[in-house]
Amino acid sequence: MDYRQSGVDIDAGNETVRRIKSLARGTFTPGVLSEIGSFGGLFTLNAAGLSDPVLVSSADGVGTKLKIAFMTGRHNTIGADLVNHCINDILVQGAMPLFFLDYLATGRLSPDVAEQIVTGIARACRENGCALIGGETAEMPGFYADGEYDLAGFIVGAVDRPKLIDGKSIAPGDVLLGLPSSGLHTNGYSLARKVFFEVCGLHGDSYVSELNGTAGDILLSTHRSYLPLVRPLLDAGLIKGMAHITGGGITENLPRILPPGCAAEIDRQAWPIPSVFTFIADRGGIADDEMFRAFNMGIGLIIVCDTRVGDKVVHQLRQSGEQGVISIGSVVAGQGDVRYTA
């Protein structure tokens, strides 16, 4: 008996690493000091150019959105979802990404599938100036169903301490600006899959006329990175706080950045709810309150700024190409709750 007979193919693992190396090298920035394959990835903070650097880190996964990738056989976008989600998580504290590591675990390793996944990871890292410096690919026979895998990521970024965004200066009267999402992003998929595939009886390639696309296309829409839009605003010191609208929706995420004595008032009529969310709500018979706790409802990032600079922020975002930015409410006196009007 050998390792292959127990379900672990070392040759497939070596081939996967060979393919990943070239993809990862394409993301390297001046701070990278090691090659893929070392026991640990090396990165120098000198390359960040910060006088008083604060490291900001985050780890996350893609959740059951992976099930859509399994269903459709499309694995080249799921890695970008992972990277962009992690980038947004540290961006809201003012951090620029430095490096990223991924964890891919599967029952039977397919170099072709792994290459597709890492292609998406590498693409998103390059687009955001983030180096992919290492990770782990684990073959675990008997642990995952055939053709399935799990994917997680870990990111480290940095921000100069004086430019750290912590929300402490947020005060009643501040304006809340919403940046549109590109769909469900990476949250709410357990509920969405139940509606699409159990309630409606659809398949990945089923065309949904109300949504002008197949179920797979709609549900695999890539999680946006807001870094290119927000970075100039951070450099200009125009932002008091930001919330990445992930699991828990606006209802659960916006309170995470509100200081004591503050609450948020959101106008539900301020922006058009994307059709994918109305489809899920209507077909699933889901109440509005539950929808706003499970999904981003079309708002992927909320920026908090002084009302005196609100128009300037909107103008700058539109000049950067984001025409969908809109004022969705304001900060009011309260105890960290979110109140919806209209």
Summary of the structure (lengths in Angstrom):
residues: 342
radius of gyration: 21.0
end to end distance: 68.0
largest distance: 72.5
contacts: 1153
relative contact order: 0.16
helix: 39%
strand: 24%
